[in-house]
């Protein structure tokens, strides 16, 4: 999604604060209001993990 206006009306979702497809450099991941409301209502939490593919050393 490019912005909050494109959030699914029921399922919500997420989007970057700056759209990389439009040449922006994202700094934040933002939840759609529907997703945020669901998480607050159910006491959930979100963990965001960013990393690289795990590589095994050669045998």
Backbone torsions as a table, in degrees:
resi	resn	phi	psi	omega
1	UNK	NA	149.3	-179.0
2	UNK	-94.0	-26.8	-178.4
3	UNK	-164.1	174.9	-177.2
4	UNK	-61.2	-26.8	178.9
5	UNK	-65.3	-16.6	179.9
6	UNK	-100.0	4.8	179.5
7	UNK	-63.5	142.1	176.6
8	UNK	-65.4	133.6	-175.2
9	UNK	-62.2	-24.9	179.7
10	UNK	-110.4	-48.1	-173.6
11	UNK	-85.1	-15.1	179.8
12	UNK	67.5	-129.8	-178.4
13	UNK	134.6	-152.1	179.3
14	UNK	-150.1	167.2	177.9
15	UNK	-158.2	160.6	175.9
16	UNK	-82.3	154.9	176.2
17	UNK	-67.7	-27.4	176.3
18	UNK	-132.5	126.5	-174.9
19	UNK	-73.1	114.6	179.0
20	UNK	-65.0	-27.6	178.6
21	UNK	-67.1	-21.8	179.2
22	UNK	-99.5	11.3	177.7
23	UNK	92.8	3.5	179.3
24	UNK	-79.6	162.4	175.6
25	UNK	-113.3	103.9	-176.9
26	UNK	-61.7	140.6	175.1
27	UNK	-120.7	-19.3	-177.4
28	UNK	-139.1	151.0	170.1
29	UNK	-107.3	124.2	-176.1
30	UNK	-112.3	138.1	175.9
31	UNK	-85.2	144.4	171.0
32	UNK	-66.8	151.6	-179.4
33	UNK	-53.8	-38.1	-179.2
34	UNK	-63.8	-41.4	178.8
35	UNK	-67.4	-43.5	179.8
36	UNK	-62.3	-44.7	178.4
37	UNK	-60.6	-41.7	179.8
38	UNK	-62.9	-45.9	-179.5
39	UNK	-62.8	-44.6	178.4
40	UNK	-62.9	-40.9	-177.4
41	UNK	-67.5	-28.2	-175.4
42	UNK	-110.6	8.7	176.7
43	UNK	63.9	30.3	-178.0
44	UNK	-85.3	178.1	174.6
45	UNK	-146.7	161.6	-179.6
46	UNK	-125.5	132.2	172.5
47	UNK	-110.9	127.6	177.4
48	UNK	-108.8	123.4	-178.6
49	UNK	-119.2	124.2	179.1
50	UNK	-119.9	129.5	-179.5
51	UNK	-166.1	-170.4	-179.5
52	UNK	-106.7	161.4	176.5
53	UNK	-62.0	136.2	178.9
54	UNK	-73.0	128.3	178.5
55	UNK	-116.0	138.5	176.3
56	UNK	-94.1	142.2	177.6
57	UNK	-67.8	153.6	179.3
58	UNK	-60.9	147.5	-179.2
59	UNK	-78.3	NA	NA
